[in-house]
């Protein structure tokens, strides 16, 4: 945890909220049943697919919706579907950390800024361009945020072992999906940024502050380096997301 973080006293913390929740429910924090490894997604279909893969059961005592715990090759894992965007995602992660989560793998979608990564390609973001507001409440604006190296390497290794190609590199996160100027897209593309989403940089910042592992694997859902080319619901995107699920599940073992 950073020096700046330790000198700021919060009126309301995730520990306080979870203490309130378990007292109101008449349970212990362990009764919620969160595993050390959490796979997060923003898509119902992916949550359902992962739930089947881990033979999961709903965490009925959890304060967050759409949480399931199960096992993959005898390794406990929790699956959580988060609200789209950094604020809701980070709120869930804060509460999950209080419940015992120590490693987060995100499975999501991203817009591609590079012709080498068309629809369905897989991206593993590393250093982030922070264009969202949530991470600024955790780290100074000039702080560099990146994936946890060991977890990122694990995802890359698992992808290669499964025979899947992934691109690892710089990534852009923004709050405003409808405010992505063409000038910004061109500037980021020319500097080598691979893609854009709405959560990754905030997740990585939280991981650095809270001392937990975080790395994401994202499937390209739309192309932005030329006239917008969306492919939501396409076979190519669905296949990319399924590959992302295989990689994430392999990395939990």
N, C-alpha and C positions, 0 to 999 in steps of 0.2 A: 504494500500500500504506500502511496506517495506521501511525502511530508505534507504537501498541501492538503491532501485528503484527511490526514490525522488531525490537522489544526482546525478543521471545520466541524462544528457540532450541529448535527441535524435534529430538528424537532421531532421528526417522524422517520423511523428507519424500518427496513424490512424485518429486522429482528423483533421490533416492537409489534409490527402488524401480525407476524406469525405467532408471537406469544399471545396476542389478543385472540387470534383465530383458534388456537388449540385450547385455550381456556374456555372459550365460548362453546366449543364442540365437546369439551370434557375428555380430551385425548392428549397423548404425548406427540411430540414432533415426529418421532420415529413411526408412529401409527399411520402417517400419511403415505409412507412407502415409496419415497423417491430414491432411485438408485444413484450411485456415484456418477454414472455415465447417462447423459440425457441427449437424445436426438430430437432436435426441434425442426418443425416445418410450419409452413403457412398455408398448406393445402390439405383439404379434407381427404381427398383421394390418397394422398401420400400417407397421411396419418392412418387411414384404414389399412393400407397395404402393409405398413410397418407393424401395426397391431396384429395382423394375421401372422406375420413373420416371427414375432416374438411370443405368440400365443398370449397376448396381454389381457389384463383385466383393468377396468376403470378404477382410478384412485378416488373413491367416493368421498374421502375426507379432505381432499385437496381444495384450496381456495381458488385455484385456477381451473378453468374448464378444459375439457378434451385432454386429460392426462391419463396415460396408461402405463402400467409397468409389466414387464415380462422378462424373458431370458432369451439370449441367443448363444447357443453352444455353452449353456450353463453359466453364462455371464449376465448378471442383472442389468437391465437397461430400462429407462423410462422414455416414453414417447410423449411429446407435448406439441399441440398445435397452438401457435401464437397468433395474436392479432397482427395484421400487416402494419409495418412501420416500426421505427426504433422505440418510441416511448412504451408501447404495450409489450413489445418483446423484452425490453430491458426490465420492466416491472416483473414479468414472469421469471426472468433469470435471477433477479435479486431474491425472490421468494424461494425459488428452487435451490439456490445456494444455502439459504438458511435451513432448508430441509435435507441438506447433505450432498447436493450435486457438486461435482468437482471437475467434470469434463463435459463440454457442450459441442455437438456437431450439428451444424445447421444444414438443412436440405431445402434449397429454394430455387428461385428463377432470377435471371438477370438479363438486362439488355446488353447486347454485344456492341463494342466500339471498334472491333477489329475484323476485317474480312476473313482472317484465318480462323475465326470462331463463329461459324454460321449456326442456324437454328439447331438445337439439340446438343451442341458442343458442351463440354463440361469445363467450368472454371473453378479454381481454388484460389480465392483472393489471399493476397499477402498484405503488403503495405497498402494503407487506404488513404484516399483523398476524402477528408472529412467535410462533407457539405450538409450535415444534419446537425440538429441542435442538442440532442441528448448527450452525446459524448463530451460536449463542452462543460457539462455539469460534473464530469468525472476527471477530466484532464485538461490542462491548458490548451489553448487553440493551436499552439505550435508543436504540441507533443506528437510524436510519430506512433501510430498504432498499427500493429501487425498481428497475424495469426500466431498462435503458440507454435514455435518451431517443431517441437516433437510431435504434436498432433497433426500438424500440416504434413510433415514427412510421413507419418503413418497413413494418412489419406492417400498421398501420392503412391506410396508403396503398395497399398491395397488395390488402387486403381490399376497400376501396372501389372500386378499379380493376376487381376481379372481380365487383363488384355484390353483395358480401356485407356484411351488417350485423354489427358487433362492438360489444361494450360494454367500455369501458376504465375501470378504477377500482380501488378498494382491494380487497385479497384476503387471505384468512385461510389460513395453512398450519399444520397440526397433525400430530404424529407418531401420535396415537392415534385411529384411525378409528372405534373403538367407544366413544370417550369424548368425544363432542361434545354437551354438555348443551343441552337446549332453551333454558335461560336464556342461554347463550353465543350460540346461534344468533340468538335474538331481539335480544340486545344488539348483535351485529355487524350484523344486518340493519338495525336502526334507525339505526346510524351510517353506513349506506351501503355496507357491504362487499358485494361482488357474489357471491363464491363461496368455496369451500374445497377445498384439495387437500393433498398430503403432501410436496411438493417445492419449490414456487416460491420461498418466502422464503429458503430455504437457497441455492438457485441464484443468486438476486439478490445475496445477501450475498457469496458466493464471487466473483461477477463484480466487485463493488466492490473487494474486497480484492486480487484478482489482476489487475485492470485489463483484463478482457475484457468483450465485449458479451454481454448475456444478456437475452432477452425470451421469454415463453411465449404460446402461443395455445391455449386450452382449450375443449373442447366440454362442454356441460352433460350429465352422465350421470344425475343424479338431482336431485330437488327437495326442499329441506329447510325452506322457509318455512312449510309445513303438514305434515300427516302424511307421512312419508317416501314418496316416489314414485320408485322406481328404474326405469330404462329401459335397463339394460345389454343389449347385443345387439339393441337396437331399430333399426328403419330410421331413426328420427329421429336417434339418436346416431351411427349409422354415417354418415349424410349430413353431420352436423356435423364429424365427424373427417375426412371426405374434403375438406370445405371448408377445414379447418385445414391439411391437407397442401398443397392448392393455394396457400394464402396463404404458407406457409413456403417452398415451392419458388420462388414468384415473388420472395420477399424475398431469396433468395440471389444473384440475378442483379445 
